[in-house]
Amino acid sequence: MTSTPSALDPAIAARLKRSADGLVPAIAQQYDTGEVLMLGWMDDEALHRTLTTGRATYWSRSRREYWVKGDTSGHVQHVKAVALDCDADTVLVKVDQIGAACHTGDRTCFDAGVLALGQ
């Protein structure tokens, strides 16, 4: 993550419970259907950018850089609402997903590996 201080509202920053590497999981959900689309990671700056631009911005752990969903793929996430869970250690980003949310080209990252119950 970046070493420059984030412009995230200090009241929000004070509430966040981050992992050892300074990140919180961010669940992207389709705002009108409730469909769970993907899981990304945010640090304070990614959350600040998401809140101020209306575009979902994540921290790529593998590339070690910020990425705005859809900038390269065209599969944009327009942010409708953002909420913290009760423990303030997970962010829920309600979005209007344009195109696929998953890097594989699927609508959601959670439709390829449905596990059987009762096995």
Buried (B, 14 or more C-beta within 10 A) or exposed (E): BBEEEBEBBEEBBEEBEBEEEBBBBBBBBBBEEEBBBBEBBBBBBBBBBBBEEEBBBBBEEEEEEBBBBBEEEEBBBBBBEBEBEEEBBBBBBBBEBBEBBBEEEBBBBBEEEEEEEEE
